[in-house]
Amino acid sequence: MKTFFTSSLLLLAGYLLAPAAQAQQLYTNGSFTTGTTSISGVVAPAGFTWSEVQNNTGVTTISNTNAGYTATKSSNYTLADNFVVPSGVSWTINNLAFFAYQSGYTGTTSPFTELYVRIWRGSPAVTGSTVVYGDLTTNRYAGAVSTNSYRIFNSLYPTASAPTTSRLIWKVRATLSPAPVLPAGTYWVEWTSATAGSLSHFYVPVTTVGARQTVGANALQYVPTSGTWTPTIDAGNPDAAPDVTVDFPFLINDATITATTAVATAGAGLRVGPVPTAQDVQLEFAQPRSASSLTLTDMQGRQVWTGIAPARSLAVTVPMTRLAAGIYTLSVSSAEGIERVRVVKY
C-alpha cells in the first residue's frame, strides 16, 4: 500500500508536527450587509447595496435602533470582540479590517486617519486577562476602501422610510507590525480610531436578515466615564422591545496558520496525510476495525463532508481539494470509539 506519511510531515496523533505555514485570509466574524439592493421601493445606486438595521422575521412592530457603535479615539471609546485560535495551531496575524461609517461624509476617499489595536488573551472585562499585543498609542492605520454599501435604518418600523446614502461603510485596515504569533486560545481584539477633524464615526454590527442579533453575540464597549466594559446593546424600538447584544464584523487577513500538533482523542489509531495539504488527504487505520462514520467539520463546527469507511478498511480518501483554506476536524466514529484529527488546508 502506498503511503503518504513521512516523519517531516506527520507523526501519530498527540505528537509534534513539523511547522508548515501558509498565508491567507484566516477569519471573518460575520457580515455587515445582507446584499439587499432595493428597500421600500428605493433601488440602491448601481453597484451598491443597502445594509439595513434589522427587525425580527415576521415582527414588524419591533426593530433595532442602532445603526452603529462609537469607537472614537478622541473620547476614549473602544470596542472589542472575540475570536478563537483552535488547538493544534498558532496564528501569525499581519493585518485586521473593520467596518465603519461617518454620517454625512460624501468624500470619495476615506475619512479615516488613525486606527489603534490591542489584542487580549481573554476578555478585557475579566480580571486577569492580559494584553498580548499592541497599545492604544501606536497608529496602525493602513488605509480604507469603500464597501459600496450604505448603512440604513429599518424601513418598516415605526413607519416605512426611504433609505438614503448618508452613511457609506468603509473597510478600515490595520497593519500589525511586528506581526503577533498567537498560540491556541481565546482572544479579544480591541480597537478605536479617528477621522480627519476627529469627527464622530461608528462601527457597524453584524447584520443578519430577519434577526435583531446573531447567536452568541457578546461584543463589548469600553465606557471611559465609568471606566468599565459593558456589552454592546441594541435596546430596540419601541421601549418595550427586549435588549439584544451584538457582534462586530472584522477580518483577520494576510495571516499564517502554523500546524503544531495533530489531535486524536481516542489514541493513536489514525494517520492522516499529507498535512498541511492543498489537496485530498489519505486517512489510514493502524489496524482493521468495524465500519466507521467519517465527518469533516470546519472551524465554525459546520459539516462540510461525511463518508463511510467499510469494515476492515485500511485507507480512505478524504476530499479536501475544493474546500476553502482553513482548519478542519476529521471525526472517525466506530464501535471502537471516536477519534479526531486536525487537518490544515492551505
N, C-alpha and C positions, 0 to 999 in steps of 0.2 A: 504493500500500500504506500502510495506516495505521501510524504509528509511535508508540511509547510512550517515546521517549528524548528527554530534554532535558538541557542542559548542567548544570542544577542537580541532577539525579539521578545521571547516569551518564556517564562518559567511557569510551572503549575501554579494554580490559584493560591494566593497568600504570599507569594514571593515577589521580589523586586523585578520590575521590568526595566530594561534599558530605556532611558528617556528618549522620546520621539516627539517632536513639536511641529505643529503646522499653524500658520496664521490664518485667521478667518473672522467673520462676524460671529461672535460667540454667543450672544444672549440678547433677547428682546423681552421687555417687561410688559408688553401689551401695546395696543394701538390707540392713537388719539382721534382717529377718524373712522367713520363707518363706510366711507366711499360714496355717500349719498350725493347726487348731483342736482336733485330738484326737491324743494321744500315749500309747502304752501303755494304751489304753482309757480314758484320762482326758480328758474334754472341758474345754476352756478355759472360764472364766466367760463368760457371754453378752456378746457384743461385743468379746471379747478373742481374741488369738492367742498361740501359743507361738513363741518364737524359739529354735530348738533348735541347740545345738552339734552340728556335723555329723560323720558318718563318710563315707568314700568309698562311692559306689554299689556295692552288692554285696559290700562288705568290712565285715562286721560285727565283725571282730576287731580293728579299728583305729578309733580315734576321736580327735577333738581333745579337748583338756583345758581350754583357756582360755575361760571364758565372757565375759571382758572384760579390758581392759588399763588399768593405772593412769595417770592424768594428774592428779596431785594437787598443788595449789599448795603445801601445807604441807611436802611433801617434795621439791619442785622437779622432779618428774617431768613431762615433757611428751610429747605425741605429735605426729607430723607426717605428712602425706600430700600427694600432688601433684595438680595439675590443669594443663591447658594452655589458654592463650588462643590461638585459631587466628590464622594470618596474615590480614591484611586487616581486622582489627577491633581495638578496645580494649574492655575491660570496666570498668564502674564498679560496684563492689560495695558494697551498703548493709548487708547482714547475712548471717550464716552460721548454720548449725544443725548440731549434733552430737547423738549418741545415746548415753546413758549410764544407769546404774542405781546405786543404793546398796543393797547387800544388807540385807535385813531391814527396809527402810523401808516403813512401812504408812500414811504420811500421804496425804492426798488433794490436797495442794498440793506444789509442787516443793520438794525438799530443797536445791536448788542456790541459791547466793547470789552466786557470783563466776565469771566466765569471762574468760580472758585470751587474746589472739590476736596472733600475728605472721604476716606473710606474707613469705616469702623468694623472691628471684629465684635459682633453682637450689636444689639440695638442701642443707639445713643441714649435712649430713655431709661436704660437699665444700668444700675450701679455696677461697676466692674468692667463694663465694655471699654475698649481702648481704641484710639485712633492708630491705624496701622499704616496709613499713607496720607500725605497731603496736609494742607492747612487752609485757613481762610484769609491768608495774606498774599499768596502767590497766584497771580493771574494766569490761568491755564487756557484762556480763550483761544481757539484755533480757527474761528470763523463760523459763519452760519449761512444756511441756504434756505430758500423758500420751500415749504412743503406743498405749495399750491392748494392749500386748504384754509378755509376761514372758519373760526370758531363762532358759533351762533347759539342763541338761547332756544330753549324748547319752543316749538312753533304751535303747540296745541293748548297749553295751559298757562295762564288763565284764559287767554284768548289766542286764536291763531294770529301769528305775526310774520311778516315777511322777513327773511334773512337779509343781512347786509354784509358788506365787505369791509368792515371796520376793524376786524381782528385777524390779520394774516398770521398764520402759525409758522414759526421758523424752527428749523432743526439746528440747535446750537451745540457746537462741538468743543470738547476739551481734550487737549493733549496731555497725557501723563508721562512726564519725563523727570527722572528715570522711571521706567515702567515698573509698577509693583508686581511682585510674584506672590500670588495668594494660594496657599495650600487649602485643602478641603475644609469647608466650614461655612457658617452663615455670616454674611457681611451686609452692611448698610452703607449706601453711598449717600453722602450729604452734599448739597450744592446751593450756591447763591450766585447772583450775577448783577451786572449793571449795564445800563444803556447810555448812549450819548445824552448828556444832560441829566443823568441819574433819574430818569422818569420811571414811573411805576410800570411794571410788567408782570405777567402772570404765566404760570406753567399749567398746561392742560392735563387733566386727569385721564386715566384710561377710560375709554368710551366704548361701550358695547351696546349694540342695537337692542332696544326694548328692555334695558336694565339700568337701574339707578346706580348699581355698583357691581363689581366683579367679585367672585368668590375669593374669600381670604384677603380682601383689600385691607391694608394695615399701614399705609404711609403716615409719616409724621411731619409736623411743622414745629420749628423752634420759635417760641414767642419771647422776645427779649424783655418785654415789660414784666413778665412773671419769671423769666429765667428757667422755663420748663419746656419739655417736649410734649406736644398734645397730638392726638390723632387728627388727621385731615378729614374734616366732616363736611358733608353737604346736608344741611338741615331740611331741605325740601320746601316746596310751596304747595299748599298753604302751611301755616304754622303747625297744623295738626299732623303733617306728614312725618313719618319716622326719620330720624337721623340715620345717615349711612356713611360708612368710611369709604375712602377712595384709594386707589393706587396711581402711580405715575408711569407713563411710558418712558423708557430710556433704553439705549442700546449700548452694549459693550462691543466695540468694533476693533478691527485690526489686532485681535488678541491671539494668544497662542495657548493651546492645550498641550500639556506635557504629561504623558502617562507615567504613573509611578508604581501602581500595583494593579493586579487583576484579582477580583474578589470572588470566591466561591464559598457559599455559606455552609455547604454540607461536605466539605473535604476537598480533596484534590483529584476528583474522578473525571474532570473535564479538561480538555485543552482546546483553545481557540486561536486561530492564526490565519494569515499574518496580522499582527496587532502592533501599532495602529495600521489602518487599512484605508485604501481608496477603492477597494473592490469587494467582491464577495469573500466571506471567510469560511473556513472549514472547522466544524465542530467535531472533535474526536472524543470517543469514550475510552477510558483506560481499560475497561473490560466490558464484556457483553452484559446487558441489563434488559429489563422489561421495556415495553413500549413507553416512549416519553413524549410529553407535550412540550412544545417549544414556543416561547413568547418573547418577542423583541419589543422593548419599550424605549421611548425617548426620555429626555431629561424632565419633561413635564408629566411622565407616567403614562403617556398615550401609547396604545398598542400600534405598532407600525407593521408587524408581521407575526403570523402564527404558523406553526408547522408541526409535523409528527415525525418522530424517529421510530421506525418499526422495532419490534423486539429483536434483541441481539445485534442491532446495528452497531457498527464501529465508527462510522463517519457520516455526517450530514452537511450539506452546503447551506449556509445561511445567506440570503441575498442582501447585500449592502450597497451594491454599486449605485443604485438610483436614489439612495437616501441622502438627505442633506448632511453636511458636515456636523459633527457633534458627538456626544457621548450617549451610548446606548447600553441597556442592560439586557442580557440574554438569560432568560429563566428556563431551566430544564426540570420538569416535574415528572416523576415516575414512582413506581411502588417503592423504590429505594430511597426516595426523599426528594427534596428540592435543592437545586444548586443554581447559583447565579454567577455570571461572569461579566465583567465590564468590558465593553468594546469601544474603542475610539475610532471614529470615521473622520478622515480629513478630505 
